[in-house]
Amino acid sequence: MFLLGHLWWHDEDGSPAGVADVTGFTPKRLWLGSTNGTESSRLGLEFGVWLDDPDLLADAEQFLVKVMRSSEGIDPDDDLFEPEYVSVGYDDDAFYDAMGNVDDASEEDDE
């Protein structure tokens, strides 16, 4: 899911002082597809569609903001926008065994 739009800024708002830093984002198009967004993914695109329905754009923007909120760091004073991931342990022996079973299954299919 990619949400494309216009990121804008101006220095006026409706306040009595009339001067403020105002930024906003106006969504324009939404890409939904099975591609992973890398250059090589263009060779294996299974599904993709551009959408510009205003209600769908608004819902997609809200969804993506929620996703970004849940991926921010735990420290509220941290200005970095980097998710904090939990360490993952892989069972290499189990992967090795599983790959051996895949080879066995493909040999059976050939027979």
C-alpha atoms as one frame of an Amber mdcrd trajectory, in Angstrom:
protein
   0.000   0.000   0.000   1.434   3.360  -1.065  -0.360   6.628  -0.428   0.781
   9.455  -2.662  -0.201  13.037  -2.091   0.755  16.629  -1.581   2.658  17.624
   1.570   2.062  21.340   2.055   3.099  24.151   4.364   2.025  27.726   4.919
   2.473  30.342   7.615  -1.082  31.520   8.189  -3.949  30.078  10.149  -7.230
  31.350  11.573  -5.731  32.532  14.863  -5.870  36.230  15.875  -2.101  36.544
  15.411  -2.522  35.128  11.915   0.954  33.610  11.806   1.755  29.967  12.473
   3.620  27.043  10.963   0.883  24.960   9.400   1.670  21.700   7.628  -0.671
  19.182   6.129  -0.991  16.295   3.749  -3.577  15.959   1.007  -3.842  12.381
  -0.308  -4.171  12.111  -4.095  -3.769   8.459  -5.135  -3.585   5.091  -3.423
  -1.662   2.131  -4.803  -2.794  -1.313  -3.689  -0.845  -4.246  -4.971   1.063
  -7.406  -4.277   4.380  -5.860  -5.242   6.990  -5.293  -2.558   8.054  -1.875
  -3.910  11.586  -2.787  -4.980  13.020  -2.438  -8.464  13.082  -6.199  -9.033
   9.417  -6.504  -7.997   8.390  -5.016 -11.343   9.286  -8.359 -12.888   6.803
 -10.286 -10.754   3.784  -8.048 -10.231   0.739 -10.193  -9.534  -1.843  -7.506
  -8.826  -1.923  -3.740  -8.638  -4.425  -0.916  -8.894  -4.386   2.872  -8.526
  -7.381   4.334  -6.690  -8.460   7.932  -6.199 -11.819   7.668  -4.426 -11.800
  10.464  -1.769 -13.432   8.325   0.959 -11.002   5.476   0.352  -8.044   7.898
   0.399  -9.160   9.326   3.738  -9.590   5.843   5.244  -6.207   4.698   3.907
  -4.540   7.780   5.386  -6.085   7.080   8.813  -5.008   3.440   8.617  -1.417
   4.314   7.679  -1.189   6.913  10.461  -2.281   4.217  12.948   0.366   1.857
  11.579   3.037   4.554  11.914   1.940   5.338  15.469   2.315   1.708  16.485
   5.776   1.488  14.920   7.239   4.501  16.738   9.669   4.129  19.603   8.520
   3.596  23.166  10.227   6.742  24.520   7.801   9.688  24.016  10.685  12.186
  24.120  12.567  10.407  21.348  12.517  12.417  18.105  13.577   9.465  15.984
  10.992   7.782  13.807  12.440   4.298  13.984  10.500   1.248  15.161  11.873
  -0.763  18.053  11.847  -4.411  17.074  12.024  -7.408  19.347  14.955  -9.760
  18.767  14.027 -12.882  16.854  15.713 -16.216  17.386  15.780 -18.645  14.474
  15.952 -22.409  14.844  18.481 -23.169  12.103  18.195 -26.936  12.620  14.414
 -26.819  12.093  14.871 -24.781   8.892  17.457 -27.278   7.655  15.115 -30.192
   8.350  12.203 -28.426   6.647  14.288 -27.729   3.543  15.261 -31.406   3.429
  11.588 -32.334   3.447  10.924 -29.951   0.541  13.596 -31.691  -1.532  12.093
 -35.100  -0.687   8.600 -33.919  -1.688   9.773 -32.536  -5.036  11.529 -35.845
  -5.844   8.269 -37.713  -5.142   6.409 -35.360  -7.512   8.926 -36.134 -10.275
   8.256 -39.878 -10.025
